[in-house]
Amino acid sequence: MTVETARSWPKAHLVYYALATLNVLAIVAGLVMSHWIIQGYENGLRATDAHVRQLVSVRAISDAATEANASVVDSPRSRNVGNALATFKSKALEMRLEVSRLRANLGDALTGSLKSRFNSVAGRLETSLKAMEMHALATFTLLSEGRQADALSEVGKMQSRYASLRHSTRDLTQLVALVRTAKADKERQMLSMLRSYEIVIGGLIVLIIGSVILYGHYITKLLKRKYRELEDALVRSQDAEAEARAYSSQIQNANEDVVSINR
């Protein structure tokens, strides 16, 4: 047997194992990317829902402030001090509750400068609210005493505090918008990372397809070569068999000749 016919098959199965590994990696990468996409979508929904709740809280603060101010402004005409006082106190409590609810809704989004700004705005709002309460109580006291002119003066003073409180609510609206913008920036960063990851997965899939094509081409050539080797081996075997038969025939003829000479 020649060296060519004795040559063993190459370790093509190792290439198959490598392709299988690449397939597994591509599947795992696709699943991870799918998980990130779903997670990003859920985070976006939660951020939108939180933003809506925050805007509702700011609007509730603004509406409560308007109604509290209206209860004091209308009290000199209505002269119903008891109802006006009850309305004012309930709306003031509502504002404080909404500020607390807004702080809870903002949650972890209040970090760094945003947290400091929120505390500053909330502090100004509380200061304005306390001042309004002071002027409102003074107004109601003066109305109870029948001092209409002094009560109107206190109402006028309260309007400047009310204007300051309205300005604070606008600052709260801007702050909520900044928080949503910060979250949107994080979402854009996530999308940018997913795009890069998508390119990696696409490159991996192209590599797999190219490798499969090359592997198929290599296996085809290998099978053709092995088929030719088998054909050559068959021809050599047939030639050797023919030579053996010829040699055997010669030996038999020689034996017959020897036998005939001995006779």
C-alpha positions in Angstrom: 0.0 0.0 0.0 1.4 3.4 -1.0 1.6 6.5 1.2 -1.2 8.1 -0.8 -3.6 5.2 -0.2 -2.7 5.0 3.5 -3.3 8.7 4.1 -6.0 9.2 6.8 -9.0 11.4 6.6 -8.5 15.0 7.9 -10.2 16.0 11.1 -13.0 17.7 9.4 -15.3 17.0 12.3 -13.5 19.7 14.3 -14.8 22.3 11.8 -18.3 20.9 12.4 -17.9 21.4 16.1 -16.7 24.9 15.6 -19.7 25.7 13.5 -22.0 24.2 16.1 -20.3 26.4 18.7 -20.8 29.5 16.6 -24.5 28.6 16.1 -25.0 28.3 19.9 -23.3 31.6 20.4 -25.5 33.3 17.8 -28.6 31.8 19.4 -27.6 32.9 22.9 -26.7 36.4 21.7 -30.1 36.7 20.0 -31.9 35.6 23.2 -29.9 38.1 25.2 -30.6 40.9 22.8 -34.3 40.0 22.8 -34.3 40.1 26.6 -32.7 43.6 26.5 -35.2 44.8 24.0 -38.2 43.6 26.1 -36.6 45.1 29.2 -36.0 48.4 27.4 -39.7 48.4 26.3 -40.9 47.7 29.8 -38.6 50.4 31.2 -40.0 52.8 28.6 -43.6 52.0 29.6 -42.8 52.4 33.3 -41.0 55.7 32.6 -44.0 57.0 30.6 -46.4 55.9 33.3 -44.3 57.6 36.0 -44.0 60.8 33.9 -47.8 60.9 33.6 -48.3 60.5 37.3 -45.7 63.2 38.0 -47.5 65.6 35.7 -50.8 64.7 37.3 -49.3 65.5 40.7 -48.0 68.9 39.5 -51.4 69.7 38.0 -53.1 68.7 41.2 -50.8 71.0 43.2 -51.5 73.9 40.8 -55.3 73.3 40.9 -55.3 73.0 44.7 -53.4 76.3 45.0 -55.8 78.0 42.7 -58.8 76.7 44.7 -57.2 77.6 48.0 -56.5 81.1 46.8 -60.0 81.5 45.4 -61.5 80.5 48.7 -59.7 83.4 50.4 -60.4 85.9 47.6 -64.1 85.1 47.5 -64.5 85.2 51.3 -64.9 89.0 51.7 -67.9 88.8 49.3 -69.4 85.6 50.5 -68.8 86.3 54.2 -68.9 82.6 54.7 -65.7 82.4 56.7 -66.2 78.9 58.0 -66.6 77.2 54.6 -63.7 79.3 53.2 -61.4 78.3 56.0 -62.3 74.6 55.7 -61.7 74.8 51.9 -58.4 76.5 52.3 -57.1 74.1 54.9 -58.2 71.0 52.8 -56.5 72.4 49.7 -53.3 73.3 51.6 -53.2 69.7 52.9 -53.9 68.4 49.4 -50.9 70.4 48.1 -48.6 68.9 50.7 -49.8 65.4 50.0 -49.2 65.9 46.3 -45.7 67.2 46.9 -45.0 64.0 48.9 -46.5 61.9 46.2 -44.5 63.6 43.6 -41.3 63.0 45.5 -42.2 59.3 45.8 -43.0 59.1 42.1 -39.7 60.7 41.1 -37.9 58.1 43.3 -34.4 57.2 42.2 -34.6 59.7 39.3 -33.8 62.4 41.9 -30.0 62.2 41.9 -27.3 64.9 42.0 -28.4 68.3 40.8 -32.0 67.2 40.1 -32.4 66.2 43.7 -31.0 69.5 44.9 -33.2 71.4 42.5 -36.3 69.5 43.6 -35.6 70.2 47.3 -35.1 73.8 46.5 -38.4 74.1 44.5 -40.2 72.1 47.2 -38.8 74.4 49.9 -39.9 77.5 48.0 -43.3 76.0 47.5 -43.7 75.2 51.2 -42.5 78.7 52.2 -45.1 80.3 49.9 -47.8 78.0 51.2 -47.0 78.8 54.8 -47.1 82.5 53.9 -50.5 82.0 52.2 -51.7 80.2 55.3 -50.6 83.1 57.5 -52.4 85.7 55.3 -55.5 83.5 54.9 -55.9 83.1 58.6 -55.3 86.8 59.1 -58.0 87.4 56.4 -60.5 85.1 58.1 -59.8 86.6 61.5 -60.3 90.2 60.2 -63.5 89.2 58.4 -64.8 87.6 61.7 -64.1 90.9 63.4 -65.8 92.9 60.6 -62.7 94.6 59.4 -63.4 94.4 55.7 -60.7 96.8 54.5 -57.9 95.2 56.5 -59.1 91.8 55.3 -58.9 93.0 51.6 -55.4 94.2 52.4 -54.4 90.8 53.6 -55.9 89.2 50.5 -53.8 91.5 48.4 -50.6 90.5 50.2 -51.5 86.9 49.8 -51.7 87.3 46.0 -47.9 87.9 45.8 -47.3 84.7 47.7 -49.8 82.9 45.5 -47.9 84.2 42.4 -44.7 82.8 43.9 -46.3 79.5 44.5 -47.5 79.3 40.9 -44.0 80.1 39.8 -42.8 77.1 42.0 -45.3 74.8 40.3 -44.0 75.9 36.9 -40.5 75.0 38.2 -41.8 71.6 39.2 -43.2 71.0 35.7 -39.8 71.9 34.2 -38.1 69.6 36.7 -40.4 66.7 35.8 -39.6 67.3 32.1 -35.8 67.3 33.0 -36.3 63.9 34.8 -38.0 62.5 31.7 -35.3 63.9 29.5 -32.6 62.2 31.6 -34.4 58.9 31.3 -34.8 59.4 27.6 -31.1 59.9 27.3 -30.5 56.6 29.1 -32.9 54.9 26.8 -31.1 56.3 23.8 -27.8 55.0 25.2 -29.4 51.6 25.5 -30.6 51.7 21.9 -27.1 52.7 20.8 -25.7 49.7 22.6 -28.3 47.4 21.1 -27.5 48.7 17.6 -23.8 47.8 18.2 -24.8 44.4 19.6 -27.0 43.9 16.5 -24.0 44.5 14.3 -22.0 41.9 16.2 -24.8 39.3 15.9 -25.1 40.1 12.2 -21.4 39.7 11.7 -21.6 36.4 13.6 -24.4 35.1 11.4 -22.5 36.1 8.3 -19.4 34.3 9.6 -21.5 31.2 10.3 -23.0 31.3 6.8 -19.6 31.8 5.1 -18.1 29.1 7.2 -20.8 26.7 6.3 -20.3 27.5 2.6 -16.6 27.0 2.8 -17.0 23.8 4.9 -19.4 22.4 2.3 -17.0 23.3 -0.5 -14.1 21.6 1.5 -16.1 18.5 2.2 -17.1 18.2 -1.5 -13.5 18.4 -2.6 -12.5 16.0 0.1 -15.1 13.4 -1.0 -14.1 13.8 -4.6 -10.5 13.2 -3.7 -11.3 10.2 -1.6 -13.5 8.8 -4.4 -10.6 9.2 -6.9 -8.3 7.5 -4.4 -10.7 4.6 -4.0 -11.0 4.3 -7.8 -7.2 4.3 -8.1 -6.9 1.7 -5.4 -9.5 -0.5 -7.1 -7.7 -0.2 -10.4 -4.4 -1.1 -8.7 -6.1 -4.0 -6.9 -7.5 -5.3 -10.2 -4.0 -5.0 -11.9 -2.4 -6.8 -9.0 -5.0 -9.5 -9.2 -4.4 -9.9 -13.0 -0.6 -10.0 -12.4 -1.1 -12.6 -9.7 -3.3 -14.7 -12.0 -0.7 -14.4 -14.8 2.1 -15.4 -12.5 0.0 -18.3 -11.2 -0.6 -19.4 -14.8 3.1 -19.2 -15.5 3.9 -21.3 -12.5 1.3 -23.9 -13.5 2.7 -24.1 -17.0 6.2 -24.4 -15.6 5.1 -27.3 -13.4 3.4 -29.0 -16.3 6.6 -28.7 -18.3 8.7 -30.2 -15.5 6.3 -33.1 -15.1 6.4 -33.8 -18.9 10.3 -33.7 -18.8 10.4 -36.2 -15.9 8.2 -38.6 -17.8 
